[in-house]
Amino acid sequence: MKENLSQKLFDLSNKVIVLTGSAGRLGSNFAHILGDAGANLILVDIDYKKNEKIEKIISKKFGIKTICSNADITKKAELEELCKLSVKKFGRIDGLVNNAFYSPRTNIKNSAMKFEEYQSDLWNDVVSVNLTGVFLCCQIFGKIMSKQKTQSSIVNISSIYGINGADQRIYGKSKLNSPPSYAATKGAIVNFTRYLAAYWNKKNIRVNTMTLGGVLDESYMDKKFIKNYSEKTIIGRMANSDEYNGALLFLLSNASSYMTGANLVLDGGWSAW
Ligand SMILES: NC(=O)c1ccc[n+]([C@@H]2O[C@H](COP(=O)([O-])OP(=O)(O)OC[C@H]3O[C@@H](n4cnc5c(N)ncnc54)[C@H](O)[C@@H]3O)[C@@H](O)[C@H]2O)c1
């Protein structure tokens, strides 16, 4: 009889995984692939309406257990409450994906994205979600993981703008210029990951970063920008929103059991030339 070794390697059956930003473009894809791999999911997103819709679909489709939460990751008390509820329901936490992020692009004049005019309150808002929120989630859910005997895995989501400077030449009139707070927080995540991996040595918690390239979204990206961006990648195009699912499965499962403190870069070759 066939042993299905490859399936076993990536299997997440009955694992309990916290996913932040689960109602977003990538978050909803992640929720689907983790549900398909058998994980029970704690879906965290301030957009409760969208989050609830996703929860209903995946719990029915994959027969998994879920918690749908509108906890704000910048609020320690809300995360502590959610953690308590999760441990009460599932008894443990096996994984955490820090995927939620805040981008102040909407309703902001392009000139406000200029570094010289960038407001410190915008800077602070971004830092509080993209960095402090990740810190709080790691602290609160990681505390449970550190007391468990079984293997657990944390995946922090960064961006090519966390490892490279944003090339201002590609934006033109697109109004998609990446703000300085995004670069600073996504860069910080990469080394925060290394810190935690080292801090929790011998505690059975692996901590890795997944660094992603831009995802194609024609609903708000102009053709010129898409072309300019695509030319900067070796593969010659932007990513599709489901192209990071395999890497996430890899980092959360036994397939990556000898990997911690690392940065897995998926950028279509953007940073390779
Ligand atoms: N989309 C891309 O092109 C791209 C490229 C590189 C990296 N990334 C990274 O991938 C991740 C997901 O990106 P996306 O494009 O799916 O984003 P998105 O904006 O579609 O989703 C982010 C989600 O986070 C939620 N959120 C925001 N603040 C929150 C808070 N305080 N508490 C709880 N939830 C909160 C939002 O409601 C939203 O549903 C981000 O970390 C981003 O930096 C994305």
The ligand as a Tripos MOL2 file, in Angstrom:
@<TRIPOS>MOLECULE
LIG
   44    48     1     0     0
SMALL
NO_CHARGES

@<TRIPOS>ATOM
      1 N1         -0.3340   42.0560   -1.0000 N.am      1 LIG1
      2 C1          0.9330   42.2500   -1.2940 C.2       1 LIG1
      3 O1          1.2890   42.6620   -2.4110 O.2       1 LIG1
      4 C2          2.0110   41.9480   -0.2710 C.ar      1 LIG1
      5 C3          3.3480   41.9920   -0.6510 C.ar      1 LIG1
      6 C4          4.3330   41.7180    0.2930 C.ar      1 LIG1
      7 C5          3.9740   41.4100    1.5920 C.ar      1 LIG1
      8 N2          2.6540   41.3720    1.9380 N.ar      1 LIG1
      9 C6          2.3220   41.0850    3.3260 C.3       1 LIG1
     10 O2          1.3130   40.1020    3.3790 O.3       1 LIG1
     11 C7          0.4650   40.3340    4.4930 C.3       1 LIG1
     12 C8         -0.9960   40.3330    4.0370 C.3       1 LIG1
     13 O3         -1.1730   41.3190    3.0460 O.3       1 LIG1
     14 P1         -2.5670   41.5100    2.2680 P.3       1 LIG1
     15 O4         -2.2350   42.0950    0.9600 O.co2     1 LIG1
     16 O5         -3.3500   40.2550    2.3250 O.co2     1 LIG1
     17 O6         -3.2510   42.6390    3.1720 O.3       1 LIG1
     18 P2         -4.7770   43.0300    3.3560 P.3       1 LIG1
     19 O7         -4.8220   44.5000    3.6150 O.co2     1 LIG1
     20 O8         -5.6120   42.4820    2.2540 O.co2     1 LIG1
     21 O9         -5.1430   42.2640    4.7040 O.3       1 LIG1
     22 C9         -4.6890   42.6810    5.9580 C.3       1 LIG1
     23 C10        -5.7630   42.3140    6.9750 C.3       1 LIG1
     24 O10        -5.2890   42.7070    8.2770 O.3       1 LIG1
     25 C11        -6.4180   43.1870    9.0150 C.3       1 LIG1
     26 N3         -5.9620   44.0740   10.1000 N.ar      1 LIG1
     27 C12        -5.4580   45.3340    9.9710 C.ar      1 LIG1
     28 N4         -5.1850   45.8540   11.1740 N.ar      1 LIG1
     29 C13        -5.5220   44.8990   12.0940 C.ar      1 LIG1
     30 C14        -5.4940   44.8600   13.5150 C.ar      1 LIG1
     31 N5         -5.0760   45.9020   14.2340 N.pl3     1 LIG1
     32 N6         -5.9050   43.7330   14.1430 N.ar      1 LIG1
     33 C15        -6.3750   42.6700   13.4200 C.ar      1 LIG1
     34 N7         -6.4440   42.6720   12.0630 N.ar      1 LIG1
     35 C16        -6.0260   43.7640   11.4160 C.ar      1 LIG1
     36 C17        -7.2610   43.9300    7.9640 C.3       1 LIG1
     37 O11        -8.6070   44.0870    8.3970 O.3       1 LIG1
     38 C18        -7.0970   43.0610    6.7400 C.3       1 LIG1
     39 O12        -8.1490   42.1280    6.5870 O.3       1 LIG1
     40 C19         0.9180   41.6460    5.1230 C.3       1 LIG1
     41 O13         1.7090   41.3770    6.2590 O.3       1 LIG1
     42 C20         1.7380   42.3010    4.0350 C.3       1 LIG1
     43 O14         2.7580   43.1380    4.5250 O.3       1 LIG1
     44 C21         1.6710   41.6400    1.0380 C.ar      1 LIG1
@<TRIPOS>BOND
     1     1     2 1
     2     2     3 2
     3     2     4 1
     4     4     5 ar
     5     4    44 ar
     6     5     6 ar
     7     6     7 ar
     8     7     8 ar
     9     8     9 1
    10     8    44 ar
    11     9    10 1
    12     9    42 1
    13    10    11 1
    14    11    12 1
    15    11    40 1
    16    12    13 1
    17    13    14 1
    18    14    15 2
    19    14    16 1
    20    14    17 1
    21    17    18 1
    22    18    19 2
    23    18    20 1
    24    18    21 1
    25    21    22 1
    26    22    23 1
    27    23    24 1
    28    23    38 1
    29    24    25 1
    30    25    26 1
    31    25    36 1
    32    26    27 ar
    33    26    35 ar
    34    27    28 ar
    35    28    29 ar
    36    29    30 ar
    37    29    35 ar
    38    30    31 1
    39    30    32 ar
    40    32    33 ar
    41    33    34 ar
    42    34    35 ar
    43    36    37 1
    44    36    38 1
    45    38    39 1
    46    40    41 1
    47    40    42 1
    48    42    43 1
@<TRIPOS>SUBSTRUCTURE
     1 LIG1         1 GROUP 0 **** ****
